[in-house]
Amino acid sequence: HSSVPNSDYDLSVATAKMSLKVRDVYGHVRALPPPTASTATTAAPDHPRQPPSAKRGKLKDSIPEHEGGVEIRGPHAYPGSTAEESSSASPAMLHVLGRMQHEKAQLAAGQQRGSERNTLPVVASTTLLSSASASTPSSASQALMIHRAGGVGAGGLNVVQPVRPEWHAPWKLMRVIAGHGGWVRCASVDVSNEWFVTGSADRTIKVWDLASGTLKLTLPGHVASVRAVVVSPRHPYLFSASEDKEIKCWDLEYNRVIRNYHGHLSAVYTLSLHPSLDVLVSGGRDSSVRVWDMRTKKEIHLMSGHTDTVHVVETQDAEPQVISGSADSQVRLWDLAAGRCRVTLTNHKKAVRALAVHKEEYSFVSGSADNIKKWKFPEGVFMENLSGHKAIINSMSLNRDGVLVSAADNGTINFWDYKSGYKFQEVGTIVQPGSLTSEAGIFSTTFDQTGSRLITCEADKTIKIWKEDEDATPESHPIDWKPNRNKAKF
């Protein structure tokens, strides 16, 4: 073996170590700016570059790709030289430059897809860019563009680009309906938008005229508090769930019970009808989510996984078709075909009592005492927090105009712009004369089929109907919004 050191090997190792040092010191701004006419003359070496040695072909095998457990991203193009000249230095450098060009192309493709969706792409990792060509901007300018776009925030947190909220008219109380003898726990509007149904702690179900608010029908039958009612949009059926462990199917043509669904071991708190299948989903105090065949009354699935009371379930046509929220502070997304949980979301710290699914944006929100959180289907990717409603949220509803309503145990109602997460109104319900202040709780909310009327079921035994203020304008009620560019996603 010769004792003469291999100058080519030492040069490549020194270049690789310099790349590591530049990466650690300068972060994601690691490529030098394009050369100018003045720098190109001063940066040129005094002696001509040596021709590549015959032993350069062994550098790929002799130089490890990982040194000290850190991936070597490769040397940068020397100032004053083109990418082609730099790539001819050695096979190892050629391989590294090719990888850099691939990463550059991936970033450009991601930015193009982000612009098509009218959203800004989020930079998940630091990408090494080559500034060999003077026609492309330098890494310093690209990093500045990414920073101005809100890609990476301080501390490496991904930040959300603020979305300007859409103006919505404020809502006001339109009508108060009294008639129940106990807490009004639930409501559901018929697809014809002519009448709606409520269930109460007085063990009765009442049918009301939506336009006038007059009572049309009372259906007794449960022996405990009625906790959920759902009117089928495709059949003349009404489904009700009660604390007596029973789920009943009512024929609205004869106003009598035609089916009973037995299986829950304790009180049933929530119901949801699948929008296109003859399937009924229920949840209750036995910590289970059960799927029923609407016609045969058979239990299709017993979906277990929650460790506490299931307060709310929602269904949709797209996957996942069933979503549930529980007192164990978990939100679960279920595979309806397999009958098992596909995603468990544990971001909440308090019981989840409310869910609302957006029909067009393929997303949903979950409400708890700690926060309202927005998620993206199908994997339940966390999007943002809607902070500001500091109470136990019992119910949430969403209409087609993008107005999200959250109602709480202390009688407060918050109105949000769903797309931006901006709270444009907060009101408190007014209790019925003779009721206590503590009876200002709201248990359930629902919009009518047009989204222009909001129905709230309350603890003072009344049903309140809210509507938008027709006299309000953007000038009389301007948007008081300030963008928070450092809104972290966590």
C-alpha positions in Angstrom: 0.0 0.0 0.0 1.3 3.5 -0.8 1.6 6.0 1.9 0.8 8.9 -0.4 -2.6 10.3 0.5 -5.4 10.2 -2.1 -6.0 13.9 -2.8 -9.2 13.3 -4.7 -10.6 11.3 -1.7 -9.6 13.9 0.8 -11.2 16.6 -1.4 -14.5 14.8 -1.5 -14.6 14.0 2.2 -13.8 17.7 3.0 -16.6 18.8 0.6 -19.1 16.4 2.3 -18.1 17.7 5.8 -18.5 21.3 4.6 -22.0 20.4 3.3 -22.9 19.0 6.8 -21.6 22.2 8.4 -23.5 24.5 6.1 -26.7 22.4 6.7 -26.4 22.6 10.5 -25.5 26.3 10.6 -27.9 27.8 7.9 -30.9 25.4 8.2 -32.9 25.3 5.0 -31.1 28.2 3.3 -28.1 26.1 2.3 -27.4 27.0 -1.3 -25.3 29.9 -2.3 -26.9 32.7 -4.4 -26.4 32.8 -8.2 -23.1 34.3 -9.3 -22.9 37.7 -10.6 -20.4 39.1 -13.1 -18.2 40.4 -10.3 -18.3 37.3 -8.1 -17.7 35.0 -11.0 -14.3 36.5 -11.8 -13.1 36.7 -8.2 -14.4 33.2 -7.3 -12.5 31.5 -10.2 -9.3 29.7 -8.9 -5.9 30.8 -10.0 -4.9 27.4 -11.4 -6.9 25.4 -13.9 -9.1 22.6 -12.5 -7.3 19.2 -12.5 -8.8 16.6 -14.9 -10.8 13.8 -13.1 -8.6 11.0 -11.9 -9.0 7.4 -13.1 -9.6 6.4 -9.5 -12.7 8.7 -9.2 -15.0 5.8 -10.1 -14.2 4.1 -6.7 -15.4 7.1 -4.7 -19.0 5.9 -4.7 -18.0 2.8 -2.9 -15.5 4.4 -0.6 -17.5 7.4 0.6 -20.4 6.3 2.9 -23.8 7.9 2.3 -24.4 8.4 6.1 -21.7 9.7 8.3 -22.3 9.8 12.1 -25.9 8.8 11.6 -26.8 11.9 9.6 -27.7 11.7 5.9 -25.3 13.6 3.7 -27.3 15.7 1.3 -24.2 16.3 -1.0 -22.0 19.2 -2.1 -23.4 22.3 -3.8 -22.5 23.6 -7.2 -19.4 25.8 -7.0 -20.1 29.5 -7.7 -19.4 30.4 -11.2 -20.0 26.9 -12.6 -23.0 25.3 -14.2 -24.8 22.2 -12.9 -23.5 20.2 -15.8 -19.9 21.1 -15.0 -20.4 20.2 -11.3 -22.1 16.9 -12.1 -19.1 15.8 -14.0 -16.8 16.0 -11.0 -17.5 12.5 -9.7 -20.2 9.8 -9.8 -21.0 10.5 -6.2 -21.6 14.2 -6.8 -23.7 13.3 -9.9 -25.9 11.1 -7.8 -26.3 13.8 -5.1 -27.1 16.5 -7.7 -29.7 14.2 -9.3 -31.4 13.7 -6.0 -31.4 17.4 -5.4 -33.1 18.0 -8.7 -35.7 15.4 -7.9 -36.5 17.1 -4.6 -36.7 20.4 -6.3 -39.2 19.0 -8.8 -41.3 17.5 -6.0 -41.4 20.9 -4.2 -42.5 22.6 -7.5 -45.2 20.0 -8.0 -46.5 20.4 -4.4 -46.7 24.2 -4.9 -48.6 23.8 -8.1 -51.1 21.4 -6.5 -51.5 23.8 -3.6 -52.3 26.7 -5.9 -54.9 24.6 -7.7 -56.6 24.0 -4.4 -56.4 27.7 -3.6 -54.4 26.8 -0.5 -50.8 27.2 0.4 -48.6 24.1 0.5 -47.1 23.2 3.9 -43.4 22.5 4.0 -43.0 19.4 6.1 -39.3 19.1 5.9 -36.3 21.2 4.8 -35.4 20.6 1.2 -32.0 21.1 -0.3 -32.1 23.2 -3.5 -29.5 23.7 -6.1 -28.9 27.2 -7.3 -26.6 26.3 -10.1 -28.8 27.8 -12.8 -29.2 31.6 -12.8 -32.7 31.3 -14.3 -34.1 29.8 -11.0 -34.3 31.8 -7.8 -31.8 31.1 -5.0 -32.6 29.1 -1.9 -32.5 32.3 0.1 -35.2 33.9 -2.0 -37.3 30.7 -2.0 -37.1 30.4 1.7 -38.2 34.0 2.1 -41.2 33.3 -0.2 -42.1 30.2 1.9 -41.8 32.2 5.1 -44.0 35.0 3.8 -46.6 32.4 2.7 -46.8 31.0 6.2 -45.2 27.6 5.5 -42.9 27.2 8.6 -43.2 29.1 11.8 -40.9 29.6 14.7 -39.8 26.5 16.4 -40.6 24.4 13.4 -44.3 24.4 13.9 -46.6 24.2 10.9 -48.8 27.3 10.8 -52.1 27.9 9.2 -52.5 30.5 6.5 -55.3 32.8 7.7 -58.5 32.7 5.7 -60.6 35.8 5.6 -64.1 35.1 7.0 -67.2 35.5 5.0 -69.8 37.9 6.3 -72.9 36.4 7.9 -75.9 38.2 9.3 -76.4 38.0 13.1 -79.1 35.8 14.4 -82.0 36.8 16.7 -84.7 35.1 18.7 -87.9 34.6 16.6 -90.3 32.5 18.6 -90.6 30.6 21.9 -92.7 27.4 22.0 -93.9 25.9 25.3 -95.7 22.7 25.7 -93.4 20.0 27.2 -93.5 19.2 30.9 -89.8 18.5 31.2 -86.4 19.3 29.7 -86.5 19.3 25.9 -83.6 17.0 24.9 -83.7 16.6 21.1 -85.3 17.7 17.8 -85.5 16.7 14.2 -87.0 18.4 11.1 -88.9 16.6 8.4 -87.6 16.6 4.9 -90.7 18.6 3.7 -89.7 21.4 6.1 -93.3 21.7 7.3 -93.0 20.2 10.7 -90.5 19.1 13.3 -90.4 16.6 16.2 -89.1 17.0 19.7 -88.4 14.6 22.6 -88.5 15.5 26.2 -87.8 14.3 29.7 -91.6 14.1 30.2 -91.4 10.8 28.2 -93.4 12.2 25.2 -92.6 13.0 21.6 -94.4 16.0 20.2 -94.9 17.1 16.6 -95.0 20.8 15.9 -95.8 23.0 12.9 -92.7 24.8 11.8 -94.3 27.9 10.4 -96.7 28.6 13.2 -95.2 26.7 16.1 -98.5 25.1 17.0 -98.7 21.5 18.4 -100.0 18.9 15.9 -99.5 15.6 17.7 -98.3 14.0 20.9 -96.8 10.4 20.9 -96.6 8.7 24.3 -94.9 5.3 24.5 -91.5 5.6 26.3 -91.3 5.0 30.0 -88.2 7.2 30.5 -86.7 10.4 29.1 -86.5 10.6 25.3 -82.9 11.4 24.4 -82.9 11.3 20.6 -85.4 11.6 17.7 -84.7 11.2 13.9 -87.2 11.6 11.1 -86.3 9.5 8.1 -86.0 11.5 4.8 -86.8 8.4 2.7 -89.5 6.6 4.7 -92.6 7.7 6.6 -90.8 6.6 9.8 -89.7 8.3 13.0 -87.1 6.8 15.2 -86.7 7.6 18.9 -84.3 6.5 21.6 -84.8 6.7 25.4 -83.2 6.1 28.7 -85.4 3.0 29.0 -82.9 1.2 26.8 -85.3 1.0 23.8 -85.2 2.3 20.3 -88.7 2.6 18.7 -89.7 3.0 15.1 -93.0 5.0 14.6 -95.2 4.8 11.5 -96.2 8.4 10.9 -99.2 7.3 8.8 -100.8 5.5 11.7 -98.9 7.2 14.6 -98.0 4.0 16.3 -94.9 1.9 17.1 -94.2 -0.8 14.5 -90.7 -1.9 15.5 -88.6 -2.1 18.6 -84.8 -2.5 18.6 -83.5 -4.4 21.6 -79.8 -4.8 22.5 -78.5 -1.8 24.5 -77.6 -2.6 28.1 -78.3 0.9 29.3 -79.8 4.2 28.3 -79.6 5.1 24.6 -78.4 8.7 24.1 -78.0 9.2 20.4 -79.3 8.1 17.0 -78.3 8.7 13.4 -79.8 7.5 10.1 -77.5 6.6 7.3 -78.3 8.9 4.4 -78.5 6.2 1.7 -78.6 2.8 3.4 -81.4 1.4 5.5 -79.2 1.4 8.5 -79.7 2.9 11.9 -76.7 3.7 14.2 -77.1 4.2 18.0 -74.9 4.9 21.0 -75.5 5.1 24.7 -74.3 4.6 28.2 -73.1 1.1 27.7 -70.1 2.6 25.8 -71.1 0.8 22.5 -72.0 1.9 19.0 -74.6 -0.4 17.5 -75.6 -0.7 13.9 -79.2 -1.9 13.1 -81.0 -3.1 10.1 -83.9 -0.8 9.9 -86.3 -3.3 8.5 -85.4 -6.7 10.1 -84.6 -5.1 13.5 -81.4 -7.2 13.6 -78.2 -5.9 15.1 -75.6 -5.8 12.2 -72.6 -4.7 14.2 -71.7 -4.1 17.9 -68.7 -1.7 17.6 -66.9 -1.6 20.8 -63.8 0.5 21.7 -65.1 3.4 23.8 -64.6 3.2 27.5 -67.3 5.6 28.6 -70.7 6.9 27.5 -71.2 7.5 23.8 -72.8 10.9 23.6 -73.1 11.4 19.8 -72.8 9.5 16.5 -72.9 10.9 13.0 -73.2 9.1 9.6 -72.3 10.0 6.0 -72.1 8.4 2.6 -68.3 8.7 2.2 -65.7 6.8 4.2 -65.6 6.7 7.2 -69.4 6.3 7.3 -69.7 6.4 11.1 -68.2 8.9 13.5 -68.7 8.8 17.3 -67.8 11.0 20.3 -67.7 9.8 23.8 -67.2 10.8 27.4 -63.8 9.1 27.3 -62.6 12.2 25.4 -62.1 10.2 22.2 -63.5 10.6 18.7 -63.6 7.4 16.7 -64.0 6.9 12.9 -65.5 3.5 12.1 -65.4 1.2 9.1 -69.0 0.3 8.6 -68.4 -2.7 6.4 -65.9 -4.3 8.7 -67.6 -3.1 11.9 -64.4 -1.9 13.6 -62.6 1.3 14.4 -60.2 2.6 11.8 -59.0 5.8 13.5 -59.0 7.0 17.1 -58.5 10.7 17.8 -57.3 11.5 21.3 -56.7 15.3 21.0 -59.5 16.2 23.3 -59.0 16.3 27.0 -62.7 16.5 28.0 -65.9 14.5 27.0 -66.9 14.9 23.4 -70.7 15.6 23.4 -71.2 17.2 19.9 -70.2 16.5 16.3 -71.0 18.3 13.0 -70.2 17.0 9.6 -69.7 19.3 6.6 -71.5 17.8 3.6 -69.2 19.3 0.9 -65.8 20.0 2.4 -65.2 16.4 3.5 -64.4 17.6 7.1 -66.1 17.7 10.5 -65.8 19.4 13.9 -66.0 18.0 17.4 -67.0 19.9 20.4 -65.8 19.5 24.0 -65.3 21.7 27.1 -61.7 22.3 26.1 -62.1 23.3 22.5 -63.9 22.9 19.2 -61.6 21.0 16.8 -61.7 20.8 13.1 -60.7 17.5 11.3 -60.2 16.3 7.8 -61.5 13.1 6.5 -60.8 10.2 5.9 -57.9 9.8 8.3 -59.0 12.4 10.8 -56.1 14.8 10.2 -56.3 17.7 12.7 -56.8 21.1 11.0 -57.3 23.8 13.6 -58.9 24.8 16.9 -62.0 27.0 17.1 -61.3 28.6 20.5 -63.6 30.9 22.4 -66.6 28.9 23.6 -65.5 28.2 27.2 -68.3 25.9 28.4 -69.6 22.4 28.2 -70.8 22.1 24.5 -73.8 19.9 24.2 -74.7 20.4 20.6 -73.4 21.7 17.3 -75.1 22.2 13.9 -73.9 23.4 10.5 -75.9 24.8 7.6 -75.2 25.1 3.9 -74.1 28.7 4.2 -71.1 27.7 6.3 -72.6 28.9 9.7 -71.6 26.7 12.6 -73.6 26.9 15.8 -72.3 25.6 19.1 -74.7 25.5 22.1 -73.5 25.0 25.7 -74.7 23.9 29.1 -74.7 27.5 30.4 -77.1 28.8 27.8 -74.6 30.4 25.5 -74.8 30.1 21.7 -71.8 30.9 19.5 -72.0 31.4 15.8 -68.9 30.7 13.7 -67.8 31.0 10.1 -66.9 27.4 9.4 -64.3 28.0 6.7 -62.2 30.5 8.7 -63.0 29.6 12.3 -64.1 33.1 13.1 -66.7 33.6 15.8 -69.0 36.4 14.5 -71.7 36.3 17.2 -72.2 35.1 20.8 -75.6 35.3 22.4 -77.2 33.9 25.6 -80.6 32.4 25.7 -83.4 34.0 27.7 -85.1 31.6 30.2 -88.8 31.4 30.4 -90.4 33.6 33.1 -90.6 31.7 36.4 -87.6 29.5 35.6 -84.3 29.6 37.4 -81.2 31.1 36.0 -79.5 27.7 36.1 -82.2 26.4 33.7 -80.6 28.2 30.8 -78.9 25.1 29.4 -79.3 24.1 25.8 -79.3 20.4 25.1 -79.8 20.2 21.3 -79.7 22.4 18.2 -80.8 21.7 14.6 -81.3 23.8 11.4 -84.3 23.4 9.2 -83.9 22.2 5.7 -83.2 25.7 4.3 -80.7 26.6 7.0 -82.5 29.8 7.7 -84.1 28.7 11.0 -82.3 27.4 14.0 -84.2 25.3 16.6 -82.9 25.0 20.1 -84.1 22.6 22.8 -83.6 23.9 26.3 -83.7 23.2 30.0 -86.5 25.7 30.8 -88.9 23.2 29.0 -89.2 25.5 25.9 -88.3 25.3 22.2 -86.8 28.4 20.7 -86.6 29.3 17.0 -83.9 31.7 15.8 -83.5 33.5 12.5 -81.1 35.8 10.7 -81.6 39.5 11.2 -82.9 40.8 7.8 -82.0 44.4 8.6 -78.3 43.7 9.3 -75.7 44.7 6.7 -71.9 44.4 6.5 -71.8 48.1 7.4 -74.0 47.8 10.5 -72.3 44.7 11.7 -68.7 44.7 10.3 -66.3 41.8 10.6 -64.0 42.4 13.5 -61.3 40.0 12.4 -57.5 40.2 12.8 -55.4 37.5 11.1 -53.3 35.4 13.4 -50.4 34.3 11.2 -48.7 32.3 14.1 -51.7 30.1 14.7 -50.1 26.7 15.4 -51.5 23.4 14.4 -51.5 21.2 17.5 
